[in-house]
Amino acid sequence: MFTAAVSETWDSTYNYYTVKPKEGYYRIEKKIGVNQKVLDSLNPKLVEAGLQPGMILRVPVEIRRNHKVEDDLLVERISLLDSIKESKSIRLSVMLPFKVNEIEFDSIENTRELLKRRNLHTLSTDFYFGILMAAETLSQSGMEVQLSVYDTENNTRKD
């Protein structure tokens, strides 16, 4: 595997892209928007060596597309939203062991003491808030979210 830059010097006035396995000029152009002519002009050694996996190519600084730049290197953004099907709604059911039956809602002080300790109640609540944040993100992206939450009371046989 080739792991060196095609150009000998790293110049911060450019961005750089690492060639992935089985990637050719066509795939790179579709991915980052730079054609073979531009790549060859910015990377003269590319003409003799050809594209190889792991090769680091110099690309114009204004080229980013769906990539983020870390230390002048183009890195693909990974978003789980991209992996969701094209549907406009999602039904989500979550079963968590809140054990609500153990909480004394009449006594604020007892409830506060119970929730101060790191226990199943607080862990379940943490997961629940994470799920609410994910549902909110989906809603903001235009997806309708129907969320159902069930308390299993930490019982595997609970219906």
ROKEVO-273666 format. One record per residue: x, y, z of N, C-alpha, C, CB in turn; residue in one letter. Coordinates in nm, 4 decimals. Glycine has a CB too. Layout:
nx, ny, nz, cax, cay, caz, cx, cy, cz, cbx, cby, cbz, zafi
X, Y, Z, X, Y, Z, X, Y, Z, X, Y, Z, A
...
***
This chain:
nx, ny, nz, cax, cay, caz, cx, cy, cz, cbx, cby, cbz, zafi
0.0835, -0.1188, 0.0000, 0.0000, 0.0000, 0.0000, 0.0873, 0.1241, 0.0000, -0.0947, 0.0004, 0.1209, M
0.0538, 0.2206, -0.0806, 0.1280, 0.3443, -0.0966, 0.0789, 0.4417, 0.0091, 0.1114, 0.4031, -0.2403, F
0.1661, 0.4974, 0.0937, 0.1200, 0.5869, 0.1997, 0.1882, 0.7217, 0.1991, 0.1404, 0.5230, 0.3319, T
0.2534, 0.7580, 0.0928, 0.3207, 0.8868, 0.0876, 0.2436, 0.9828, -0.0016, 0.4646, 0.8707, 0.0375, A
0.2726, 1.1110, 0.0196, 0.2124, 1.2119, -0.0661, 0.2819, 1.2093, -0.2013, 0.2215, 1.3527, -0.0017, A
0.2075, 1.2387, -0.3047, 0.2644, 1.2432, -0.4383, 0.3604, 1.3610, -0.4484, 0.1535, 1.2534, -0.5454, V
0.3240, 1.4739, -0.3850, 0.4157, 1.5878, -0.3838, 0.5057, 1.5755, -0.2602, 0.3372, 1.7245, -0.3836, S
0.6299, 1.6248, -0.2729, 0.7250, 1.6087, -0.1629, 0.6976, 1.7012, -0.0451, 0.8643, 1.6323, -0.2128, E
0.6308, 1.8129, -0.0675, 0.6092, 1.9097, 0.0396, 0.4607, 1.9222, 0.0713, 0.6671, 2.0466, 0.0011, T
0.4349, 1.9452, 0.1975, 0.2971, 1.9657, 0.2432, 0.2748, 2.1155, 0.2462, 0.2705, 1.8999, 0.3851, W
0.1809, 2.1625, 0.1685, 0.1560, 2.3052, 0.1531, 0.0148, 2.3349, 0.2027, 0.1743, 2.3503, 0.0045, D
0.0042, 2.4200, 0.3049, -0.1262, 2.4495, 0.3650, -0.2178, 2.5323, 0.2767, -0.1066, 2.5207, 0.4942, S
-0.1686, 2.5749, 0.1617, -0.2570, 2.6475, 0.0695, -0.3400, 2.5502, -0.0137, -0.1749, 2.7395, -0.0230, T
-0.3201, 2.4206, 0.0079, -0.3965, 2.3156, -0.0602, -0.4622, 2.2269, 0.0444, -0.3052, 2.2314, -0.1548, Y
-0.5613, 2.1516, -0.0006, -0.6141, 2.0411, 0.0789, -0.5562, 1.9132, 0.0200, -0.7726, 2.0387, 0.0791, N
-0.5709, 1.8040, 0.0931, -0.5155, 1.6765, 0.0483, -0.6211, 1.5690, 0.0609, -0.3895, 1.6386, 0.1292, Y
-0.6135, 1.4698, -0.0259, -0.7104, 1.3614, -0.0279, -0.6367, 1.2288, -0.0355, -0.8085, 1.3767, -0.1463, Y
-0.6775, 1.1318, 0.0479, -0.6170, 0.9988, 0.0478, -0.6981, 0.9070, -0.0428, -0.6089, 0.9409, 0.1918, T
-0.6305, 0.8462, -0.1381, -0.6955, 0.7561, -0.2343, -0.7356, 0.6267, -0.1626, -0.6006, 0.7253, -0.3557, V
-0.8609, 0.5884, -0.1783, -0.9133, 0.4658, -0.1181, -0.8901, 0.3474, -0.2124, -1.0645, 0.4809, -0.0856, K
-0.8922, 0.2240, -0.1597, -0.8780, 0.1065, -0.2463, -0.9857, 0.1044, -0.3551, -0.8852, -0.0225, -0.1628, P
-0.9472, 0.0612, -0.4727, -1.0357, 0.0475, -0.5894, -1.0943, 0.1805, -0.6370, -1.1486, -0.0474, -0.5567, K
-1.0294, 0.2918, -0.6026, -1.0763, 0.4224, -0.6458, -0.9976, 0.4665, -0.7689, -1.0629, 0.5262, -0.5318, E
-1.0682, 0.5104, -0.8703, -1.0057, 0.5633, -0.9904, -1.0394, 0.7106, -1.0055, -1.0504, 0.4847, -1.1145, G
-0.9956, 0.7684, -1.1156, -1.0203, 0.9107, -1.1391, -1.1695, 0.9424, -1.1408, -0.9566, 0.9542, -1.2706, Y
-1.2477, 0.8549, -1.2022, -1.3914, 0.8780, -1.2118, -1.4550, 0.8862, -1.0728, -1.4578, 0.7668, -1.2941, Y
-1.4236, 0.7897, -0.9867, -1.4812, 0.7855, -0.8521, -1.4365, 0.9067, -0.7705, -1.4411, 0.6550, -0.7801, R
-1.3108, 0.9455, -0.7832, -1.2607, 1.0625, -0.7099, -1.3320, 1.1894, -0.7570, -1.1073, 1.0769, -0.7284, I
-1.3524, 1.2003, -0.8891, -1.4230, 1.3179, -0.9405, -1.5660, 1.3233, -0.8878, -1.4236, 1.3172, -1.0939, E
-1.6331, 1.2097, -0.8828, -1.7704, 1.2063, -0.8297, -1.7725, 1.2378, -0.6797, -1.8345, 1.0680, -0.8554, K
-1.6714, 1.1930, -0.6099, -1.6664, 1.2085, -0.4646, -1.6283, 1.3503, -0.4215, -1.5679, 1.1095, -0.4061, K
-1.5224, 1.4064, -0.4802, -1.4758, 1.5371, -0.4332, -1.4846, 1.6476, -0.5378, -1.3346, 1.5255, -0.3866, I
-1.5153, 1.6114, -0.6634, -1.5360, 1.7132, -0.7648, -1.4101, 1.7633, -0.8339, -1.6044, 1.8268, -0.7044, G
-1.3037, 1.6848, -0.8341, -1.1798, 1.7239, -0.9015, -1.1528, 1.6224, -1.0112, -1.0592, 1.7324, -0.8010, V
-1.1348, 1.6722, -1.1364, -1.1140, 1.5800, -1.2483, -0.9664, 1.5412, -1.2630, -1.1647, 1.6431, -1.3784, N
-0.9405, 1.4489, -1.3524, -0.8057, 1.3950, -1.3723, -0.7075, 1.5032, -1.4155, -0.8084, 1.2833, -1.4762, Q
-0.7515, 1.5923, -1.5003, -0.6627, 1.6984, -1.5501, -0.6106, 1.7845, -1.4345, -0.7369, 1.7871, -1.6532, K
-0.6991, 1.8235, -1.3433, -0.6594, 1.9053, -1.2283, -0.5686, 1.8251, -1.1354, -0.7839, 1.9557, -1.1513, V
-0.6047, 1.6990, -1.1098, -0.5217, 1.6153, -1.0225, -0.3814, 1.5974, -1.0801, -0.5877, 1.4781, -1.0016, L
-0.3719, 1.5722, -1.2099, -0.2414, 1.5545, -1.2739, -0.1590, 1.6825, -1.2685, -0.2589, 1.5101, -1.4190, D
-0.2255, 1.7981, -1.2848, -0.1502, 1.9248, -1.2825, -0.0987, 1.9588, -1.1426, -0.2382, 2.0391, -1.3338, S
-0.1740, 1.9230, -1.0399, -0.1313, 1.9506, -0.9022, -0.0371, 1.8434, -0.8468, -0.2528, 1.9624, -0.8122, L
-0.0385, 1.7265, -0.9072, 0.0417, 1.6133, -0.8602, 0.1191, 1.5547, -0.9787, -0.0487, 1.5042, -0.7931, N
0.2287, 1.6202, -1.0207, 0.3005, 1.5769, -1.1408, 0.3484, 1.4320, -1.1363, 0.4182, 1.6662, -1.1629, P
0.3841, 1.3808, -1.0197, 0.4319, 1.2423, -1.0105, 0.3202, 1.1412, -1.0305, 0.4980, 1.2188, -0.8762, K
0.1979, 1.1886, -1.0261, 0.0823, 1.1018, -1.0453, 0.0798, 1.0438, -1.1865, -0.0469, 1.1786, -1.0176, L
0.1270, 1.1200, -1.2834, 0.1273, 1.0757, -1.4227, 0.2128, 0.9500, -1.4381, 0.1792, 1.1880, -1.5153, V
0.3298, 0.9462, -1.3720, 0.4173, 0.8287, -1.3839, 0.3738, 0.7144, -1.2935, 0.5604, 0.8669, -1.3515, E
0.3297, 0.7457, -1.1711, 0.2981, 0.6405, -1.0739, 0.1566, 0.5844, -1.0894, 0.3153, 0.6942, -0.9338, A
0.0621, 0.6663, -1.1354, -0.0773, 0.6239, -1.1423, -0.1405, 0.6254, -1.0034, -0.0881, 0.4838, -1.2045, G
-0.2713, 0.6150, -0.9975, -0.3420, 0.6139, -0.8683, -0.3158, 0.4834, -0.7950, -0.4942, 0.6340, -0.8884, L
-0.2850, 0.4943, -0.6671, -0.2630, 0.3768, -0.5832, -0.3310, 0.3985, -0.4489, -0.1112, 0.3487, -0.5644, Q
-0.3880, 0.2934, -0.3897, -0.4524, 0.3082, -0.2583, -0.3539, 0.3626, -0.1543, -0.5096, 0.1728, -0.2110, P
-0.4002, 0.4574, -0.0755, -0.3172, 0.5166, 0.0290, -0.2409, 0.6390, -0.0172, -0.2209, 0.4152, 0.0805, G
-0.2382, 0.6644, -0.1458, -0.1675, 0.7789, -0.2012, -0.2379, 0.9067, -0.1553, -0.1610, 0.7711, -0.3571, M
-0.1606, 1.0069, -0.1186, -0.2170, 1.1342, -0.0740, -0.2011, 1.2355, -0.1863, -0.1480, 1.1844, 0.0571, I
-0.3133, 1.2868, -0.2347, -0.3144, 1.3789, -0.3484, -0.3396, 1.5214, -0.3038, -0.4197, 1.3371, -0.4497, L
-0.2726, 1.6144, -0.3672, -0.2956, 1.7566, -0.3459, -0.4193, 1.7953, -0.4269, -0.1700, 1.8426, -0.3873, R
-0.5126, 1.8683, -0.3636, -0.6339, 1.9155, -0.4317, -0.6527, 2.0631, -0.3986, -0.7605, 1.8316, -0.3891, V
-0.7262, 2.1370, -0.4824, -0.7484, 2.2794, -0.4540, -0.8152, 2.2996, -0.3176, -0.8349, 2.3427, -0.5645, P
-0.7769, 2.4072, -0.2487, -0.8261, 2.4317, -0.1131, -0.9773, 2.4541, -0.1082, -0.7553, 2.5517, -0.0539, V
-1.0347, 2.5059, -0.2164, -1.1793, 2.5322, -0.2150, -1.2630, 2.4058, -0.2322, -1.2146, 2.6306, -0.3244, E
-1.1991, 2.2942, -0.2635, -1.2701, 2.1674, -0.2825, -1.2974, 2.1039, -0.1476, -1.1890, 2.0709, -0.3723, I
-1.4257, 2.0813, -0.1184, -1.4629, 2.0147, 0.0070, -1.5779, 1.9180, -0.0124, -1.5000, 2.1175, 0.1124, R
-1.6784, 1.9605, -0.0878, -1.8015, 1.8831, -0.1054, -1.8556, 1.8384, 0.0298, -1.7765, 1.7609, -0.1961, R
-1.8766, 1.7081, 0.0488, -1.9312, 1.6570, 0.1745, -1.8219, 1.6120, 0.2706, -2.0257, 1.5417, 0.1472, N
-1.7043, 1.6690, 0.2563, -1.5926, 1.6306, 0.3415, -1.5630, 1.7424, 0.4409, -1.4674, 1.5983, 0.2568, H
-1.5055, 1.7060, 0.5535, -1.4545, 1.8066, 0.6458, -1.3027, 1.8062, 0.6322, -1.4999, 1.7783, 0.7948, K
-1.2391, 1.9134, 0.6741, -1.0948, 1.9263, 0.6612, -1.0323, 1.9166, 0.7995, -1.0562, 2.0599, 0.5919, V
-0.9419, 1.8210, 0.8156, -0.8664, 1.8048, 0.9401, -0.7191, 1.8079, 0.9050, -0.9043, 1.6716, 1.0145, E
-0.6486, 1.9103, 0.9520, -0.5061, 1.9267, 0.9224, -0.4802, 1.9223, 0.7718, -0.4239, 1.8178, 0.9932, D
-0.5586, 1.9969, 0.6950, -0.5483, 2.0073, 0.5488, -0.5871, 1.8789, 0.4753, -0.4076, 2.0452, 0.5107, D
-0.6314, 1.7753, 0.5453, -0.6672, 1.6481, 0.4827, -0.8192, 1.6359, 0.4755, -0.6061, 1.5285, 0.5612, L
-0.8718, 1.6055, 0.3569, -1.0163, 1.5860, 0.3414, -1.0567, 1.4536, 0.4057, -1.0575, 1.5888, 0.1909, L
-1.1551, 1.4595, 0.4939, -1.2038, 1.3413, 0.5648, -1.3539, 1.3330, 0.5413, -1.1700, 1.3474, 0.7188, V
-1.4023, 1.2129, 0.5080, -1.5446, 1.1967, 0.4819, -1.6267, 1.2187, 0.6082, -1.5725, 1.0583, 0.4247, E
-1.7374, 1.2878, 0.5918, -1.8311, 1.3046, 0.7031, -1.9160, 1.1793, 0.7108, -1.9204, 1.4326, 0.6855, R
-1.9383, 1.1332, 0.8303, -2.0226, 1.0157, 0.8482, -2.1481, 1.0599, 0.9215, -1.9477, 0.9022, 0.9265, I
-2.2614, 1.0375, 0.8608, -2.3881, 1.0757, 0.9202, -2.4825, 0.9568, 0.9144, -2.4487, 1.1986, 0.8483, S
-2.5354, 0.9210, 1.0271, -2.6310, 0.8109, 1.0303, -2.7626, 0.8496, 0.9623, -2.6570, 0.7678, 1.1749, L
-2.7879, 0.9792, 0.9503, -2.9089, 1.0223, 0.8803, -2.9066, 0.9777, 0.7345, -2.9241, 1.1746, 0.8886, L
-2.7856, 0.9658, 0.6776, -2.7740, 0.9213, 0.5395, -2.8167, 0.7759, 0.5215, -2.6319, 0.9391, 0.4916, D
-2.8103, 0.6972, 0.6275, -2.8416, 0.5550, 0.6166, -2.9902, 0.5257, 0.6391, -2.7586, 0.4765, 0.7159, S
-3.0669, 0.6260, 0.6717, -3.2103, 0.6069, 0.6929, -3.2802, 0.6015, 0.5579, -3.2697, 0.7204, 0.7813, I
-3.3750, 0.5132, 0.5463, -3.4502, 0.5005, 0.4217, -3.5230, 0.6307, 0.3912, -3.5504, 0.3833, 0.4298, K
-3.5707, 0.6416, 0.2730, -3.6339, 0.7629, 0.2237, -3.7721, 0.7899, 0.2833, -3.6449, 0.7556, 0.0757, E
-3.8164, 0.7099, 0.3793, -3.9516, 0.7286, 0.4321, -3.9607, 0.8594, 0.5105, -3.9917, 0.6096, 0.5218, S
-4.0813, 0.9099, 0.5225, -4.1041, 1.0366, 0.5912, -4.1505, 1.0181, 0.7350, -4.2056, 1.1181, 0.5156, K
-4.1690, 0.8927, 0.7771, -4.2114, 0.8707, 0.9151, -4.1442, 0.7444, 0.9696, -4.3666, 0.8590, 0.9243, S
-4.1319, 0.7425, 1.1006, -4.0710, 0.6274, 1.1667, -4.1441, 0.6045, 1.2982, -3.9176, 0.6492, 1.1903, I
-4.1708, 0.4774, 1.3261, -4.2318, 0.4391, 1.4532, -4.1240, 0.3738, 1.5360, -4.3548, 0.3434, 1.4334, R
-4.1061, 0.4230, 1.6568, -4.0006, 0.3749, 1.7442, -4.0598, 0.3401, 1.8799, -3.8883, 0.4799, 1.7585, L
-4.0352, 0.2176, 1.9238, -4.0783, 0.1740, 2.0563, -3.9544, 0.1421, 2.1379, -4.1738, 0.0503, 2.0479, S
-3.9536, 0.1901, 2.2604, -3.8388, 0.1711, 2.3477, -3.8869, 0.1137, 2.4798, -3.7621, 0.3042, 2.3697, V
-3.8190, 0.0096, 2.5227, -3.8503, -0.0504, 2.6529, -3.7300, -0.0284, 2.7435, -3.8848, -0.2042, 2.6399, M
-3.7529, 0.0442, 2.8544, -3.6455, 0.0746, 2.9482, -3.6886, 0.0388, 3.0902, -3.6059, 0.2237, 2.9394, L
-3.5945, -0.0001, 3.1739, -3.6289, -0.0366, 3.3123, -3.6313, 0.0853, 3.4046, -3.5292, -0.1398, 3.3660, P
-3.7300, 0.1715, 3.3893, -3.7405, 0.2904, 3.4741, -3.7703, 0.2557, 3.6198, -3.8486, 0.3825, 3.4208, F
-3.8448, 0.1479, 3.6396, -3.8888, 0.1053, 3.7729, -3.9639, 0.2182, 3.8454, -3.7675, 0.0597, 3.8570, K
-4.0585, 0.2753, 3.7733, -4.1371, 0.3866, 3.8261, -4.2133, 0.3461, 3.9515, -4.2344, 0.4377, 3.7203, V
-4.2496, 0.2186, 3.9608, -4.3249, 0.1730, 4.0777, -4.2450, 0.1856, 4.2078, -4.3678, 0.0287, 4.0581, N
-4.1137, 0.2013, 4.2006, -4.0311, 0.2168, 4.3208, -4.0112, 0.3622, 4.3620, -3.8969, 0.1530, 4.2987, E
-4.0563, 0.4547, 4.2807, -4.0355, 0.5971, 4.3099, -4.1550, 0.6510, 4.3866, -4.0136, 0.6784, 4.1794, I
-4.1269, 0.7189, 4.4975, -4.2317, 0.7825, 4.5773, -4.2491, 0.9251, 4.5262, -4.1965, 0.7809, 4.7310, E
-4.3498, 0.9461, 4.4444, -4.3699, 1.0788, 4.3869, -4.4258, 1.1781, 4.4889, -4.4633, 1.0698, 4.2675, F
-4.4775, 1.1285, 4.6017, -4.5304, 1.2172, 4.7062, -4.4180, 1.2845, 4.7831, -4.6200, 1.1390, 4.8028, D
-4.3012, 1.2218, 4.7857, -4.1895, 1.2749, 4.8633, -4.0778, 1.3211, 4.7691, -4.1364, 1.1682, 4.9628, S
-4.0678, 1.4511, 4.7560, -3.9640, 1.5072, 4.6690, -3.8257, 1.4732, 4.7227, -3.9802, 1.6601, 4.6564, I
-3.8105, 1.4782, 4.8525, -3.6792, 1.4516, 4.9138, -3.6364, 1.3060, 4.8920, -3.6830, 1.4832, 5.0650, E
-3.7276, 1.2106, 4.9094, -3.6944, 1.0695, 4.8874, -3.6617, 1.0431, 4.7401, -3.8109, 0.9794, 4.9329, N
-3.7370, 1.1044, 4.6510, -3.7106, 1.0888, 4.5075, -3.5751, 1.1475, 4.4716, -3.8213, 1.1559, 4.4241, T
-3.5451, 1.2661, 4.5264, -3.4164, 1.3298, 4.5011, -3.3015, 1.2413, 4.5493, -3.4102, 1.4669, 4.5696, R
-3.3148, 1.1837, 4.6668, -3.2113, 1.0941, 4.7207, -3.1946, 0.9689, 4.6347, -3.2457, 1.0539, 4.8646, E
-3.3060, 0.9131, 4.5905, -3.3017, 0.7938, 4.5063, -3.2290, 0.8224, 4.3747, -3.4441, 0.7428, 4.4784, L
-3.2574, 0.9382, 4.3156, -3.2005, 0.9719, 4.1864, -3.0584, 1.0285, 4.1943, -3.2891, 1.0700, 4.1178, L
-3.0108, 1.0592, 4.3148, -2.8723, 1.1050, 4.3303, -2.7736, 0.9924, 4.3053, -2.8505, 1.1630, 4.4699, K
-2.8115, 0.8722, 4.3426, -2.7229, 0.7569, 4.3248, -2.7274, 0.7115, 4.1794, -2.7631, 0.6404, 4.4197, R
-2.6161, 0.6623, 4.1319, -2.6100, 0.6085, 3.9946, -2.6715, 0.4698, 3.9982, -2.4611, 0.6038, 3.9389, R
-2.7939, 0.4601, 3.9549, -2.8656, 0.3329, 3.9612, -2.9472, 0.3130, 3.8339, -2.9573, 0.3276, 4.0858, N
-3.0273, 0.2115, 3.8331, -3.1060, 0.1783, 3.7146, -3.2003, 0.2915, 3.6741, -3.1858, 0.0516, 3.7393, L
-3.2524, 0.3636, 3.7718, -3.3413, 0.4768, 3.7412, -3.2679, 0.5826, 3.6594, -3.3963, 0.5394, 3.8713, H
-3.1491, 0.6199, 3.7045, -3.0755, 0.7265, 3.6359, -3.0195, 0.6787, 3.5029, -2.9621, 0.7783, 3.7242, T
-2.9756, 0.5545, 3.4952, -2.9259, 0.5014, 3.3682, -3.0374, 0.4988, 3.2637, -2.8676, 0.3599, 3.3878, L
-3.1549, 0.4549, 3.3042, -3.2689, 0.4512, 3.2127, -3.3055, 0.5911, 3.1662, -3.3895, 0.3849, 3.2796, S
-3.2999, 0.6863, 3.2575, -3.3315, 0.8252, 3.2237, -3.2295, 0.8810, 3.1248, -3.3354, 0.9122, 3.3508, T
-3.1008, 0.8484, 3.1452, -2.9970, 0.8923, 3.0514, -3.0241, 0.8385, 2.9111, -2.8581, 0.8465, 3.0996, D
-3.0556, 0.7100, 2.9003, -3.0881, 0.6514, 2.7705, -3.2108, 0.7191, 2.7102, -3.1120, 0.5000, 2.7841, F
-3.3106, 0.7437, 2.7923, -3.4336, 0.8067, 2.7467, -3.4062, 0.9456, 2.6889, -3.5340, 0.8161, 2.8617, Y
-3.3251, 1.0245, 2.7576, -3.2940, 1.1583, 2.7074, -3.2144, 1.1511, 2.5771, -3.2156, 1.2379, 2.8127, F
-3.1271, 1.0530, 2.5625, -3.0554, 1.0327, 2.4370, -3.1509, 0.9996, 2.3237, -2.9523, 0.9217, 2.4521, G
-3.2497, 0.9165, 2.3525, -3.3507, 0.8807, 2.2523, -3.4334, 1.0032, 2.2143, -3.4427, 0.7682, 2.3052, I
-3.4682, 1.0857, 2.3133, -3.5431, 1.2083, 2.2838, -3.4620, 1.3031, 2.1950, -3.5824, 1.2795, 2.4144, L
-3.3322, 1.3124, 2.2198, -3.2460, 1.3975, 2.1364, -3.2402, 1.3452, 1.9930, -3.1037, 1.4048, 2.1958, M
-3.2290, 1.2135, 1.9774, -3.2264, 1.1534, 1.8437, -3.3594, 1.1764, 1.7722, -3.1959, 1.0021, 1.8527, A
-3.4696, 1.1609, 1.8437, -3.6025, 1.1828, 1.7849, -3.6183, 1.3286, 1.7426, -3.7141, 1.1436, 1.8853, A
-3.5678, 1.4203, 1.8221, -3.5745, 1.5625, 1.7888, -3.4922, 1.5931, 1.6634, -3.5248, 1.6475, 1.9069, E
-3.3751, 1.5322, 1.6516, -3.2909, 1.5504, 1.5332, -3.3627, 1.4994, 1.4092, -3.1560, 1.4781, 1.5503, T
-3.4261, 1.3829, 1.4197, -3.5027, 1.3298, 1.3067, -3.6183, 1.4220, 1.2703, -3.5558, 1.1899, 1.3392, L
-3.6868, 1.4751, 1.3713, -3.7989, 1.5663, 1.3462, -3.7518, 1.6916, 1.2740, -3.8680, 1.6044, 1.4780, S
-3.6365, 1.7436, 1.3147, -3.5836, 1.8645, 1.2519, -3.5406, 1.8397, 1.1075, -3.4659, 1.9179, 1.3323, Q
-3.5105, 1.7139, 1.0740, -3.4727, 1.6824, 0.9359, -3.5955, 1.6518, 0.8495, -3.3761, 1.5632, 0.9335, S
-3.7157, 1.6717, 0.9064, -3.8380, 1.6566, 0.8288, -3.9068, 1.5223, 0.8420, -3.8082, 1.6801, 0.6880, G
-3.8606, 1.4386, 0.9315, -3.9200, 1.3072, 0.9487, -4.0197, 1.3102, 1.0656, -3.8101, 1.2005, 0.9727, M
-4.1332, 1.2449, 1.0466, -4.2319, 1.2342, 1.1540, -4.1938, 1.1165, 1.2426, -4.3767, 1.2170, 1.0970, E
-4.1801, 1.1421, 1.3735, -4.1372, 1.0384, 1.4674, -4.2514, 1.0079, 1.5635, -4.0095, 1.0825, 1.5455, V
-4.2900, 0.8795, 1.5675, -4.3894, 0.8343, 1.6649, -4.3147, 0.7504, 1.7673, -4.5068, 0.7523, 1.5967, Q
-4.2990, 0.8037, 1.8877, -4.2207, 0.7389, 1.9913, -4.3113, 0.6824, 2.0996, -4.1204, 0.8369, 2.0515, L
-4.2940, 0.5538, 2.1293, -4.3661, 0.4885, 2.2390, -4.2620, 0.4395, 2.3389, -4.4567, 0.3693, 2.1870, S
-4.2829, 0.4721, 2.4659, -4.1883, 0.4333, 2.5701, -4.2612, 0.3468, 2.6715, -4.1248, 0.5580, 2.6386, V
-4.1966, 0.2346, 2.7057, -4.2561, 0.1395, 2.8005, -4.1596, 0.1152, 2.9155, -4.2917, 0.0054, 2.7303, Y
-4.2154, 0.1093, 3.0359, -4.1373, 0.0779, 3.1561, -4.1440, -0.0730, 3.1791, -4.1907, 0.1569, 3.2818, D
-4.0307, -0.1406, 3.1702, -4.0285, -0.2855, 3.1909, -4.0180, -0.3192, 3.3393, -3.9116, -0.3489, 3.1141, T
-3.9931, -0.2192, 3.4224, -3.9741, -0.2369, 3.5666, -3.8609, -0.3360, 3.5957, -4.1049, -0.2853, 3.6320, E
-3.7683, -0.3471, 3.5009, -3.6545, -0.4397, 3.5114, -3.7006, -0.5845, 3.5263, -3.5657, -0.4014, 3.6303, N
-3.8097, -0.6172, 3.4573, -3.8674, -0.7507, 3.4623, -3.8743, -0.8027, 3.3188, -4.0096, -0.7499, 3.5307, N
-3.8039, -0.9108, 3.2901, -3.8002, -0.9651, 3.1542, -3.9357, -1.0209, 3.1107, -3.6944, -1.0740, 3.1445, T
-4.0238, -1.0503, 3.2046, -4.1545, -1.1059, 3.1717, -4.2651, -1.0006, 3.1692, -4.1900, -1.2137, 3.2704, R
-4.2291, -0.8757, 3.1877, -4.3270, -0.7681, 3.1903, -4.3876, -0.7466, 3.0537, -4.2638, -0.6397, 3.2400, K
-4.5194, -0.7353, 3.0446, -4.5898, -0.7110, 2.9179, -4.6106, -0.5638, 2.8966, -4.7242, -0.7834, 2.9148, D
***
